[in-house]
Amino acid sequence: MFLVESEEQVFGLKPMNCPESTLVYRNALRSYRDLPLRYADMGRLHRNERSGTLSGLFRVRQFTQDDGHIYCRLDQVQDEISGALELIRDWYRTFEIEPFYKLSTRPVKSIGTDGQWENAEKVLAEALRDNGLKYDLNPGDGAFYGPKIDIDIQDVLGRRWQVATVQVDFGQPDRFQLEYIDADGQPKRPVMVHRAIFGSFERFIGILTEHFAGAFPTWLAPVQARVLPISEKFSDYARTVHARLRAAKIRAELDDRNEKLGYRIRDAQMRKVPYMLVVGAREAEAGTVSLRPRTGDDVGTVALDRVVGDLVAEIAARSATLTVGRS
């Protein structure tokens, strides 16, 4: 942790999101009918990692994590874990990335009773089996407060990175004295389920960048199209094309710099912009563009309306293949 001393008190920059959701839970009297309660927290966290372990976006000292905390009854735990696993699978399927699952069990230093850990590990193993997911056992690598399902993805260099996680936690509800009133009128402890889909956003962006070698599919690319007038004489039409793309919610740039066209095409290819729309006199007169995907192919002259329509369709389909302007 990063520790800061002020007025004879020691503070720590927030290293995890979990405790604050327990305070939200404890803010009101809860009934068994209220459960499950699901909280989400896109929180900025700080870890005082050793300088020698820092590595680009993959391991940093300040990062943002997409945490979620679910408070539920014991009979609801299985469904909540299955729901979290399905959510994770859906998201990684979108990026065409295959996740690998590990069941991480009790570490040497931990809180909670033997019975709590046995129950939690059993619930996680059953959830993996019930969802038809193959997994490896990762002994002793659970969190100090509970076992977890760790999800790894592999980058293009064959390295595996831990990203998503689903954890069952009996310890923190005990420590924070969380309760709900059950059907019999008696107070009971809820079970806390932690889940993160991407984990660290910074790490996930780094993995994605390497996974696609920077050539993101059109739907994911920061810039989806770049408009290139042959010369400044055709800047007015280029601005019209650019405005049409922007009106269709396409992330487009206008490159009307005083540089040779070949240089600007090369620059767009180096930046891996999916599509270049080149315009000159013929295109301005006919309402068309000369379309060039980043692969270097020259699709030829295509009507502007069709290019806009095809781009919108490709982005909506989240296709990994460049298809605009092709029959």
Secondary structure, 3 states (H helix, E strand, C coil): CCEEEECCEEEECCCCCHHHHHHHHCCCCCEHHHCCEEEEEEEEEECCCCHHHCECCCECCEEEEEEEEEEECHHHHHHHHHHHHHHHHHHHHHCCCCCEEEEECCCCCCCCCHHHHHHHHHHHHHHHHHCCCCEEEECCCCECCECEEEEEEECCCCCEEEEEEEEEECHHHHHCCCCEECCCCCEECCEEEEEEEEEEHHHHHHHHHHHCCCCCCCCCCCCCEEEEECCHHHHHHHHHHHHHHHHCCCCEEECCCCCCHHHHHHHHHHCCCCEEEEECHHHHHHCEEEEEECCCCCCEEEEHHHHHHHHHHHHHHCCCCCCCCCC
